[in-house]
Amino acid sequence: MPEETHVYDYVVIGGGTAGSVIASRLTEDPAVTVAVIEGGPSDVGRDDVLTLRRWMGLLGGELDYDYPTTEQPRGNSHIRHSRARVLGGCSSHNTLIAFKPLPSDWDEWEAAGAKGWGSAPMEAYYSRLKNNIVPVDEKDRNAIARDFVDAAHAALGVPRVEGFNKRPFDEGVGFFDLAYHPEDNKRSSASVAYLHPVMDERPNLTILLETWAYRLQVSAGRAEGVHVRAGDGTETLVRARREVILCAGAVDSPRLLLHSGIGPRRDLEALGVPVVHDLPGVGENLLDHPESVIVWETDGPIPDNSAMDSDAGLFVRRDPAHRGPDLMFHFYQIPFTDNPERLGYRRPEFGVSMTPNIPKPRSRGRLYLTSADPSVKPALDFRYFTDEDDYDARTLVDGIRIAREIAKTEPLAGWLRREVCPGPDVTGDEELSAYARRAAHTVYHPAGTCRMGAADDELAVVDPELRIRGLDGIRIADASVFPAMTAVNPMVTVLMVGEKAADLIGGDAR
């Protein structure tokens, strides 16, 4: 049966965090037609997705692509990288912690060759966001989380912060800003904010759900569309008159490029994938925010009011010369023991945890194919804790020590019965490092695999206009274009990438 063909002005591959923004903005012009290719179902009417407190139930479930990690000799080889298979992407799947990137994050990008992406020109894009970004509501502020904030302030002398997005910060402890609606604990995800209000009202917007993009159509150096397969097995070529915009995320954007013959020639030829465009940076520069965990048993149950069980956090700057914070903590109102249990620790019936996190990790990994079959998941080798001076591992050791200082400080200390893991007897640097690395987890922030850079950067995949180097008619707009990791949770950064991409696309069209 011949493959069907459908034609639109723009084809957006991925209805996730950036893709939702771009599709919504482009279709503000009724003369422009846009198709969104989304591999998962709609989130409309799904309380399991839209209720923020239920986020952990989505991990590893039917709406999760669930990518494994390759063997990590210095880290944890059992990490599963959750990637959402649902409209809204990871903004329909995550905790919706919403940080405006720090000025130093944008300026680092510009210094790395992303001209026009510095803090001054990017500031305006935050105010354009349609998401409802607000501090954790008073009714959701759990008593033990409040006491964590007070204890961290007392133990470390860092300022209390009410509204992390009000001004740049180097240090501080407080409740997060979240993209949510406090009155009913519903998400203000990219899909909720950008697509739900218009998806039934704009005939120029087509959303193809449960539709998997498996190969780009490229001819004479121009991307013309994408081959997709629907849930019933029907295969279609979706063509773009103007541009293809790849928004499938830091895993699936490079995956699709590689299966389309766009990537390192040597790797593609080794797998028998016909080389369409030799682009050595595809899949390189794989970034993440690794974190470890320290868990305490509490004297009994804690109150259950919460926005999403990790509503407060802490930023520390250990090195005064560092631009921005160099250590971060999420405070979980649950004993987060998934990885420690693998090491023999038991989950307490009642407990809390702190997760020391590396804002600016120095280790770099890579993503690559192991098969020419597009249905085979790519390999994710984050190369955790392989940086030359062991900065990443030392950061987590410092984090455990700082967490212990907070835990013995009132008013938090009065809640805690005992340290469960790594346990009070684990005190030496080497012991703490071994534990921190083996119990390490991810905050689900893969990025950087199609990084943006200057024309003379051989490993840059896109230019500062987000166009793929050496190809016409295609851009990438998602976390894969990050030249470097933001010091803060990156969801808002991806939303802002989407807003800027819409400007770039619209400007070129005009």
Backbone torsions as a table, in degrees:
resi	resn	phi	psi	omega
1	MET	NA	128.3	-176.9
2	PRO	-67.1	149.3	179.4
3	GLU	-72.0	133.5	176.4
4	GLU	-74.1	156.8	177.8
5	THR	-130.1	133.2	174.8
6	HIS	-125.9	144.5	-173.3
7	VAL	-125.9	133.0	177.1
8	TYR	-136.5	164.4	174.9
9	ASP	-64.6	-48.0	-179.0
10	TYR	-128.8	142.3	174.4
11	VAL	-119.1	116.6	179.2
12	VAL	-100.1	117.9	-178.4
13	ILE	-96.9	104.7	-177.9
14	GLY	112.3	112.0	178.6
15	GLY	-94.8	42.5	-176.2
16	GLY	-95.8	-144.6	-170.1
17	THR	-62.5	-51.3	178.9
18	ALA	-81.4	-37.8	-177.3
19	GLY	-61.2	-37.2	177.6
20	SER	-63.1	-42.7	179.6
21	VAL	-61.4	-49.9	-174.5
22	ILE	-64.6	-45.0	-179.8
23	ALA	-62.0	-41.6	179.2
24	SER	-64.9	-45.8	-177.4
25	ARG	-67.7	-42.9	-178.4
26	LEU	-65.1	-35.6	-177.3
27	THR	-83.1	3.7	168.6
28	GLU	-61.9	-25.6	173.8
29	ASP	-88.4	110.8	-175.6
30	PRO	-65.6	-13.0	179.8
31	ALA	-85.3	-6.1	-176.8
32	VAL	-103.7	132.2	176.3
33	THR	-105.4	138.5	-176.8
34	VAL	-134.6	133.8	170.1
35	ALA	-111.8	133.5	174.8
36	VAL	-107.3	124.1	177.8
37	ILE	-98.3	111.1	-177.7
38	GLU	-121.3	125.3	-176.3
39	GLY	-72.1	-19.6	-177.2
40	GLY	-108.9	-173.8	178.9
41	PRO	-83.2	178.1	173.9
42	SER	-73.6	154.2	173.4
43	ASP	-95.3	-4.7	-176.4
44	VAL	-62.2	127.4	176.8
45	GLY	75.4	7.1	-178.4
46	ARG	-100.7	100.1	-179.8
47	ASP	-64.9	-27.6	178.8
48	ASP	-65.1	-24.8	177.2
49	VAL	-95.7	-45.8	-170.4
50	LEU	-76.3	-22.5	177.5
51	THR	-82.6	115.4	-171.7
52	LEU	-61.0	-41.0	-176.0
53	ARG	-64.2	-11.7	-178.6
54	ARG	-94.6	15.5	-172.3
55	TRP	-61.9	-37.1	-177.1
56	MET	-67.0	-25.5	177.5
57	GLY	-69.8	-12.4	178.9
58	LEU	-86.1	-18.7	-176.0
59	LEU	-69.8	124.2	178.0
60	GLY	78.5	3.2	-177.5
61	GLY	-92.4	-161.0	-174.7
62	GLU	-67.0	-19.4	-178.5
63	LEU	-102.8	24.5	-176.6
64	ASP	-126.9	125.0	174.6
65	TYR	-69.8	-25.9	167.1
66	ASP	54.7	73.4	-178.7
67	TYR	-89.1	129.6	176.3
68	PRO	-78.3	168.2	177.5
69	THR	-108.6	143.9	175.5
70	THR	-69.0	171.1	177.8
71	GLU	-54.4	129.9	-179.0
72	GLN	-117.9	94.3	-174.0
73	PRO	-57.1	-30.3	-178.5
74	ARG	-108.2	5.2	-177.7
75	GLY	-135.2	-147.9	-178.6
76	ASN	-105.4	118.1	-176.7
77	SER	-85.2	1.6	-174.4
78	HIS	-105.7	10.2	-178.4
79	ILE	-68.6	133.7	174.0
80	ARG	-107.0	125.6	-178.8
81	HIS	-94.4	108.0	-179.4
82	SER	-73.8	126.6	173.0
83	ARG	-131.3	129.7	-168.0
84	ALA	-79.1	137.3	176.1
85	ARG	-113.1	71.0	-177.1
86	VAL	-166.3	152.9	177.2
87	LEU	-56.5	134.8	-174.1
88	GLY	98.3	-13.8	177.0
89	GLY	57.7	-142.3	-175.2
90	CYS	-69.7	-14.8	173.1
91	SER	-74.3	-10.3	172.6
92	SER	-97.4	5.9	-166.8
93	HIS	-134.0	-15.6	-169.7
94	ASN	-106.7	-167.2	-177.2
95	THR	-86.3	-6.4	178.7
96	LEU	60.5	26.1	170.4
97	ILE	-63.2	125.7	-166.6
98	ALA	-122.1	98.3	177.2
99	PHE	-109.0	125.5	166.2
100	LYS	-64.0	131.0	179.6
101	PRO	-56.1	146.7	177.7
102	LEU	-71.7	150.3	176.7
103	PRO	-53.3	-35.3	179.9
104	SER	-65.9	-27.7	176.9
105	ASP	-66.3	-50.7	179.9
106	TRP	-63.1	-41.3	-177.5
107	ASP	-66.2	-31.9	174.7
108	GLU	-64.6	-39.5	177.1
109	TRP	-61.3	-47.3	-177.8
110	GLU	-63.2	-39.9	178.4
111	ALA	-64.1	-25.9	179.6
112	ALA	-85.4	5.1	175.7
113	GLY	111.5	0.4	179.6
114	ALA	-87.8	73.8	-176.8
115	LYS	-61.6	133.0	-179.2
116	GLY	91.2	-0.4	-178.7
117	TRP	-108.8	18.5	178.7
118	GLY	-72.1	174.0	-173.2
119	SER	-63.5	-36.2	-177.6
120	ALA	-66.0	-53.4	180.0
121	PRO	-69.2	-24.8	-176.9
122	MET	-83.0	-17.3	-175.5
123	GLU	-56.0	-39.4	-174.7
124	ALA	-64.2	-25.9	-174.6
125	TYR	-71.2	-25.6	178.9
126	TYR	-64.0	-40.8	-177.7
127	SER	-69.6	-15.2	179.0
128	ARG	-82.0	-16.5	-172.5
129	LEU	-60.7	138.1	-179.4
130	LYS	-90.1	-8.5	-177.6
131	ASN	-69.0	149.0	177.2
132	ASN	-85.7	90.9	-176.5
133	ILE	-100.2	114.3	-174.7
134	VAL	-140.9	155.7	173.4
135	PRO	-63.1	153.6	174.5
136	VAL	-50.5	129.1	-175.5
137	ASP	-65.8	150.6	-178.5
138	GLU	-55.7	-39.4	-178.2
139	LYS	-67.2	-21.0	-178.7
140	ASP	-94.8	1.4	-175.5
141	ARG	-86.9	97.8	-177.7
142	ASN	-61.8	143.3	-176.5
143	ALA	-59.8	-38.6	-178.5
144	ILE	-73.6	-29.7	175.1
145	ALA	-68.7	-39.2	175.0
146	ARG	-59.4	-41.5	-178.4
147	ASP	-72.0	-30.2	171.6
148	PHE	-60.9	-45.4	179.6
149	VAL	-59.6	-46.2	-179.3
150	ASP	-65.1	-40.8	-178.3
151	ALA	-67.7	-41.4	178.9
152	ALA	-64.4	-40.1	177.4
153	HIS	-61.7	-44.1	-178.1
154	ALA	-70.9	-40.4	-175.1
155	ALA	-74.2	-37.1	-170.5
156	LEU	-110.4	-17.0	-177.4
157	GLY	76.1	12.0	178.0
158	VAL	-76.5	151.5	-178.3
159	PRO	-72.4	148.7	166.9
160	ARG	-72.6	138.4	-179.3
161	VAL	-119.2	126.5	172.2
162	GLU	-113.4	96.5	-177.3
163	GLY	96.2	83.3	-177.9
164	PHE	-63.7	-20.2	-176.6
165	ASN	-90.2	0.9	-178.1
166	LYS	-72.9	-34.1	-178.3
167	ARG	-157.4	157.6	176.8
168	PRO	-62.1	151.2	-177.7
169	PHE	-142.0	153.5	171.8
170	ASP	-104.6	-35.1	-179.1
171	GLU	-142.2	164.1	174.8
172	GLY	154.5	157.1	178.0
173	VAL	-134.4	140.3	-179.9
174	GLY	172.6	-177.0	175.9
175	PHE	-80.5	144.6	-176.8
176	PHE	-73.4	162.8	159.8
177	ASP	-88.3	138.4	180.0
178	LEU	-126.3	151.4	172.9
179	ALA	-92.2	82.5	-176.9
180	TYR	-152.9	169.9	176.2
181	HIS	-108.7	104.0	-172.1
182	PRO	-60.7	-28.9	-174.6
183	GLU	-62.3	-30.7	-179.4
184	ASP	-133.1	11.2	179.2
185	ASN	58.1	34.0	178.5
186	LYS	-98.0	149.0	-178.0
187	ARG	-66.7	147.8	162.8
188	SER	-114.2	63.5	-177.4
189	SER	-74.2	177.7	177.1
190	ALA	-62.0	-40.9	-179.4
191	SER	-69.6	-42.1	-179.9
192	VAL	-63.3	-43.1	-174.5
193	ALA	-79.1	-35.7	-171.2
194	TYR	-107.4	-30.9	-174.9
195	LEU	-104.5	-41.9	-176.4
196	HIS	-53.9	-42.2	-177.3
197	PRO	-68.5	-17.3	-171.8
198	VAL	-123.9	-12.4	-168.6
199	MET	-65.3	-24.3	177.8
200	ASP	-99.9	1.4	-174.1
201	GLU	-114.3	-13.1	-176.3
202	ARG	-112.5	105.3	178.6
203	PRO	-65.8	-14.7	179.1
204	ASN	-86.5	1.9	178.1
205	LEU	-112.4	119.7	177.0
206	THR	-116.5	124.6	178.3
207	ILE	-112.4	114.5	179.9
208	LEU	-97.1	102.5	-176.5
209	LEU	-88.0	161.3	-179.8
210	GLU	49.2	41.4	-175.8
211	THR	-126.5	122.1	-171.4
212	TRP	-103.8	123.5	176.2
213	ALA	-87.3	122.2	-174.7
214	TYR	-120.7	-15.1	177.0
215	ARG	-160.0	134.3	175.6
216	LEU	-77.8	147.5	173.1
217	GLN	-96.6	113.1	-178.0
218	VAL	-123.7	132.1	179.0
219	SER	-140.9	129.1	176.7
220	ALA	52.0	41.6	175.4
221	GLY	79.0	12.3	179.4
222	ARG	-127.9	134.1	174.3
223	ALA	-77.7	122.0	-176.1
224	GLU	-104.8	-15.1	-178.2
225	GLY	166.1	-160.5	-177.0
226	VAL	-146.3	140.1	174.8
227	HIS	-86.0	129.2	-177.2
228	VAL	-129.3	159.3	178.3
229	ARG	-130.0	123.8	178.9
230	ALA	-80.5	170.4	-177.9
231	GLY	-61.0	-27.0	179.0
232	ASP	-87.4	6.3	178.0
233	GLY	91.9	-6.8	179.5
234	THR	-64.9	131.6	179.5
235	GLU	-107.1	138.8	-174.5
236	THR	-139.8	144.2	168.4
237	LEU	-98.9	117.2	178.3
238	VAL	-101.1	113.2	-174.5
239	ARG	-97.3	151.4	176.8
240	ALA	-117.2	121.5	176.5
241	ARG	-67.3	-38.3	-174.6
242	ARG	-106.0	-62.4	-175.6
243	GLU	-150.2	152.4	164.6
244	VAL	-99.1	132.1	177.1
245	ILE	-118.6	114.7	-175.1
246	LEU	-91.8	114.6	-176.0
247	CYS	-131.1	39.2	-173.2
248	ALA	-88.8	-1.3	175.3
249	GLY	98.7	172.6	-172.0
250	ALA	-68.8	-14.3	174.9
251	VAL	-98.9	-52.4	-171.0
252	ASP	-83.9	-18.4	173.2
253	SER	-68.4	-52.5	176.2
254	PRO	-64.5	-33.7	178.0
255	ARG	-58.5	-47.0	-179.7
256	LEU	-65.7	-40.9	177.2
257	LEU	-59.2	-47.5	-177.1
258	LEU	-62.8	-42.9	178.8
259	HIS	-70.9	-13.8	175.0
260	SER	-94.2	6.5	178.5
261	GLY	82.1	20.4	-179.6
262	ILE	-113.3	107.4	-176.5
263	GLY	162.3	-163.8	-178.4
264	PRO	-63.7	120.7	-176.0
265	ARG	-53.6	-46.8	-175.3
266	ARG	-60.6	-44.3	-179.0
267	ASP	-65.6	-42.5	-178.6
268	LEU	-65.9	-44.4	-179.8
269	GLU	-63.8	-35.3	179.7
270	ALA	-63.2	-27.3	179.5
271	LEU	-97.5	-3.6	-178.3
272	GLY	79.3	20.2	176.4
273	VAL	-86.7	122.1	179.7
274	PRO	-58.7	130.1	-177.5
275	VAL	-81.3	119.9	177.4
276	VAL	-97.1	-38.5	-177.9
277	HIS	-154.9	116.2	-179.3
278	ASP	-75.0	111.3	-177.5
279	LEU	-137.6	93.3	-167.3
280	PRO	-66.2	-18.8	-176.5
281	GLY	-82.7	-8.6	-177.6
282	VAL	-65.2	120.8	-179.7
283	GLY	93.5	-13.7	177.6
284	GLU	-80.4	172.4	174.6
285	ASN	62.8	36.2	179.2
286	LEU	-69.8	119.9	-175.5
287	LEU	-113.4	161.4	173.8
288	ASP	-162.9	168.0	170.7
289	HIS	-106.3	90.5	177.4
290	PRO	-71.9	150.8	174.0
291	GLU	-145.7	157.1	172.2
292	SER	-113.6	-168.9	-174.6
293	VAL	-148.3	142.4	171.6
294	ILE	-127.7	131.8	-168.7
295	VAL	-122.4	139.2	173.7
296	TRP	-122.4	145.3	169.2
297	GLU	-85.3	137.4	176.5
298	THR	-97.2	165.3	-176.8
299	ASP	-70.4	-10.9	178.9
300	GLY	177.3	-170.8	-179.4
301	PRO	-64.6	152.2	176.8
302	ILE	-108.7	160.9	179.0
303	PRO	-55.5	149.7	-174.6
304	ASP	-102.3	6.2	174.8
305	ASN	-73.1	133.8	-176.0
306	SER	-172.6	153.8	171.2
307	ALA	-78.7	-45.2	-179.9
308	MET	-160.7	25.1	172.3
309	ASP	74.9	-0.3	173.7
310	SER	-145.2	67.0	-165.9
311	ASP	-94.5	-9.3	-176.9
312	ALA	-132.7	156.6	-179.5
313	GLY	-158.5	176.1	-172.5
314	LEU	-137.1	138.4	171.7
315	PHE	-120.8	137.1	-179.2
316	VAL	-129.8	141.7	169.8
317	ARG	-113.4	102.9	-179.9
318	ARG	-75.7	-38.7	-177.5
319	ASP	-99.4	112.4	-177.9
320	PRO	-59.8	-22.6	-179.6
321	ALA	-83.4	-8.7	-177.1
322	HIS	-76.1	138.2	177.0
323	ARG	-81.8	106.2	-179.0
324	GLY	88.5	-177.8	-178.3
325	PRO	-69.6	149.5	177.3
326	ASP	-121.6	9.9	174.9
327	LEU	-154.5	138.4	-177.1
328	MET	-137.7	151.5	176.6
329	PHE	-132.4	135.6	160.7
330	HIS	-95.9	139.6	175.1
331	PHE	-105.0	115.1	-178.8
332	TYR	-98.0	131.7	176.7
333	GLN	-86.2	25.9	175.9
334	ILE	-141.4	155.8	175.2
335	PRO	-80.1	103.6	-172.9
336	PHE	-87.4	87.4	-167.9
337	THR	-116.0	17.6	-175.8
338	ASP	-53.2	-47.9	-179.2
339	ASN	-81.2	-42.0	176.0
340	PRO	-57.2	-32.9	179.5
341	GLU	-61.4	-32.2	177.3
342	ARG	-66.2	-24.2	179.3
343	LEU	-91.1	2.6	176.6
344	GLY	105.3	-1.5	177.9
345	TYR	-78.9	151.0	178.3
346	ARG	-104.2	144.1	178.1
347	ARG	-77.9	124.1	176.8
348	PRO	-71.5	154.7	179.2
349	GLU	-63.0	-40.4	178.7
350	PHE	-128.9	133.2	-179.3
351	GLY	-174.4	175.2	176.9
352	VAL	-137.7	169.2	-179.7
353	SER	-149.3	153.9	169.7
354	MET	-118.8	141.8	-176.7
355	THR	-121.2	93.8	175.2
356	PRO	-61.7	133.6	-169.0
357	ASN	-133.0	147.7	-176.3
358	ILE	-99.4	103.4	-177.1
359	PRO	-62.2	-39.6	-176.7
360	LYS	-125.4	71.8	-177.4
361	PRO	-64.8	148.5	-178.3
362	ARG	-101.5	-16.8	177.3
363	SER	-72.0	144.5	178.8
364	ARG	-129.5	138.3	179.8
365	GLY	-118.5	-161.1	177.8
366	ARG	-153.1	154.4	174.4
367	LEU	-112.7	137.6	-179.1
368	TYR	-151.3	160.9	178.5
369	LEU	-85.3	149.4	172.0
370	THR	-114.2	-4.1	-178.0
371	SER	-154.1	152.4	174.2
372	ALA	-79.0	-7.4	179.3
373	ASP	-77.5	117.4	-177.0
374	PRO	-62.1	-19.1	-179.0
375	SER	-81.1	-12.0	179.1
376	VAL	-82.1	128.8	-177.7
377	LYS	-64.4	143.3	177.4
378	PRO	-72.5	164.3	175.6
379	ALA	-87.6	132.8	176.8
380	LEU	-112.2	105.3	178.4
381	ASP	-110.8	94.7	-176.6
382	PHE	-76.1	-14.3	-178.5
383	ARG	51.0	46.1	-179.3
384	TYR	-55.8	137.0	173.3
385	PHE	60.6	35.8	177.9
386	THR	-110.4	7.0	178.9
387	ASP	-63.1	149.8	-167.2
388	GLU	-60.5	-39.3	-176.5
389	ASP	-100.8	12.3	176.4
390	ASP	62.6	27.9	-178.7
391	TYR	-60.4	-42.9	-174.8
392	ASP	-62.8	-47.1	-180.0
393	ALA	-66.1	-40.2	179.7
394	ARG	-63.9	-33.3	177.5
395	THR	-62.3	-41.2	180.0
396	LEU	-70.1	-35.8	175.9
397	VAL	-61.4	-46.9	176.3
398	ASP	-59.2	-38.1	-179.5
399	GLY	-63.0	-41.7	178.4
400	ILE	-63.8	-42.0	-179.9
401	ARG	-64.2	-42.0	179.0
402	ILE	-66.6	-40.1	178.0
403	ALA	-59.1	-39.5	178.9
404	ARG	-65.8	-36.3	176.8
405	GLU	-62.5	-41.9	178.9
406	ILE	-65.7	-41.1	-175.5
407	ALA	-65.8	-26.5	179.7
408	LYS	-93.5	7.2	-179.0
409	THR	-104.6	133.9	175.4
410	GLU	-71.9	149.0	10.0
411	PRO	-90.3	-3.0	-178.9
412	LEU	-67.1	-36.7	-175.0
413	ALA	-56.5	-32.7	-177.9
414	GLY	-66.3	-17.5	178.2
415	TRP	-84.8	-22.5	-162.5
416	LEU	-99.1	131.3	179.3
417	ARG	-90.6	-46.5	-178.2
418	ARG	-162.7	155.8	173.0
419	GLU	-82.9	123.5	-176.8
420	VAL	-86.6	-47.9	-179.9
421	CYS	-149.6	137.2	7.0
422	PRO	-73.8	-10.1	-179.4
423	GLY	101.4	146.5	-172.8
424	PRO	-64.3	-18.2	-179.7
425	ASP	-80.9	-11.7	178.5
426	VAL	-89.7	104.5	-171.0
427	THR	-128.9	-25.5	-176.1
428	GLY	-75.8	155.5	-178.7
429	ASP	-58.2	-45.0	-177.4
430	GLU	-67.4	-40.7	178.1
431	GLU	-64.3	-44.6	-179.7
432	LEU	-65.2	-38.9	178.3
433	SER	-63.9	-44.7	-179.5
434	ALA	-61.2	-44.9	178.2
435	TYR	-63.4	-49.4	-175.1
436	ALA	-58.4	-40.0	-178.7
437	ARG	-73.3	-40.5	-178.1
438	ARG	-72.6	-29.3	178.6
439	ALA	-94.4	5.5	-174.9
440	ALA	-63.1	152.8	179.7
441	HIS	-136.5	-175.9	175.8
442	THR	-117.2	154.3	171.8
443	VAL	-99.1	15.7	176.4
444	TYR	62.8	49.3	-179.1
445	HIS	-122.3	46.8	177.4
446	PRO	-62.0	143.0	-176.2
447	ALA	-160.8	169.7	165.1
448	GLY	88.5	0.0	-168.7
449	THR	-80.3	-7.4	173.1
450	CYS	-135.0	56.8	-162.5
451	ARG	-65.3	151.6	177.4
452	MET	-84.9	143.7	178.7
453	GLY	-169.5	-179.3	-177.8
454	ALA	-78.1	167.8	-176.0
455	ALA	-61.9	-28.9	-178.0
456	ASP	-91.6	6.8	177.5
457	ASP	-90.6	105.5	-173.8
458	GLU	-63.7	-25.2	-178.1
459	LEU	-98.6	2.7	173.7
460	ALA	-72.8	135.3	-179.4
461	VAL	-97.0	-36.7	178.0
462	VAL	-122.9	154.9	176.2
463	ASP	-89.2	178.2	-178.0
464	PRO	-64.7	-9.7	171.7
465	GLU	-93.8	8.0	177.9
466	LEU	71.0	11.8	177.9
467	ARG	-82.3	137.4	177.7
468	ILE	-67.1	129.7	-177.2
469	ARG	-62.8	127.4	175.6
470	GLY	86.2	-0.2	177.2
471	LEU	-127.3	150.8	175.0
472	ASP	-105.6	157.0	170.9
473	GLY	76.8	17.4	-179.2
474	ILE	-150.4	137.2	173.1
475	ARG	-129.9	165.1	172.4
476	ILE	-121.6	136.4	177.7
477	ALA	-143.8	92.8	176.4
478	ASP	-171.4	-170.0	-176.5
479	ALA	-66.6	-15.0	180.0
480	SER	-66.0	-21.9	-176.8
481	VAL	-84.1	-4.9	-179.0
482	PHE	-57.1	123.3	171.9
483	PRO	-71.0	-31.3	179.8
484	ALA	-147.2	158.3	-179.3
485	MET	-74.4	138.3	171.7
486	THR	-70.4	151.3	179.4
487	ALA	-72.9	-14.6	-176.3
488	VAL	-118.2	167.3	177.7
489	ASN	-52.7	132.9	-163.6
490	PRO	-91.5	5.4	-174.0
491	MET	-60.3	-45.4	-179.9
492	VAL	-63.0	-36.4	176.5
493	THR	-57.6	-43.2	-179.6
494	VAL	-66.6	-39.8	175.0
495	LEU	-59.1	-42.2	-179.5
496	MET	-70.1	-34.1	172.3
497	VAL	-59.3	-42.1	178.2
498	GLY	-62.8	-43.3	178.7
499	GLU	-63.1	-43.8	-180.0
500	LYS	-68.0	-38.8	178.4
501	ALA	-59.0	-42.1	179.3
502	ALA	-61.2	-38.9	175.9
503	ASP	-63.5	-46.2	-178.6
504	LEU	-62.4	-43.6	-179.3
505	ILE	-65.6	-46.6	-179.8
506	GLY	-64.1	-38.1	178.0
507	GLY	-63.9	-42.3	177.7
508	ASP	-65.2	-38.6	179.7
509	ALA	-64.3	-37.8	178.6
510	ARG	-70.7	NA	NA
